[in-house]
Amino acid sequence: STEELLDFDTRLKRLTDQPIRYVCELKYDGVSISLTYKDGDLLQALTRGDGTKGDDVTLNVKTINSIPLKLTGDYPDEFEIRGEVFIPILDFKKMNKKRLNDGLEPYANPRNTASGSLKLLDSRQVAERPLDCFLYYLLGENIPTNSHFENLQIAKEWGFKVPNEIVRFQNIQGVLSFVKEWEDKRHSLPFEIDGIVIKVDDVKMQEEM
């Protein structure tokens, strides 16, 4: 609620005398993925699993067109980038239409189907699934800037699919306007979301808080 967000802002302001900028993002309803790159090559892809231990799904992730196997530009030697693997709503409907035509049970929802697809043993089967991926969080010792928002814009230049619906605001009032805007607009999105993520833009400030 508005009151909870204002309270969140008040609590954070007690922790710093610096102005707090916020970044608002849509919360994609898919499967969390963590990608590690070394010397510009995709080294490993892990699902978040139970939060402690995930599954190695590197071979399957390499079949997803929106995940670059080789980066371009001036990137760190080694870093991690996190995101969400999902199936767009229209593609999910096409999958289910085909299954019904083939006399098979339709899939329950896009999220579970994306999750099940990543766990398939045959990566050729995974390549046939309409999986997509948004990346939204850059980690590592040598990330380009101290701004979460700017890091994501730079990650786009390396070849990552970073969502356009990421906005930076100078204060909590901007956050409230973003929340209000997407209350209605979310129904016209080509993918499913289950909320909004609000982050402090300053990476060092994030860690201190």
C-alpha angles and dihedrals in degrees: 000000000000090000092054092050092049089049090050089053092048092051092049092049089059088062098056142028090210123096112262120228118194133209119209123203137170115254105235117215101225141088119309112236133187118204124194120201126193123187088348096305127113103251105172142357121201132180116226091240112176093347093266106050125027136180124264103238098163097131093049094045090054088067093061108100096209093058111082117227091195125031129219130213132021106334131159118267091247133006145142127239124189130205148136131276112211144158117239114240096243092050090048091054090050090051091052093046089055092047092052090048088052091051094251131134112264119245115260101231141338095256097055090042091053090048093049091047092057090054096053113122095220112067089197088066090049090053088060092056117091094239120165132181138209119196118210114158129055120198134179144095094268103042112152103248144004090246118092090203095050092046089058092050089052091047087059088061090055090058105268123139101238116178119253091218093080115112132179119215132193094222146002092275089069089051091053091051091050091052092049093047094053096046087084103019093059090075091065096051118118090226136043124262130183102198146320128288119217119196136178103246097216106085096202091047089051091055094046092049 
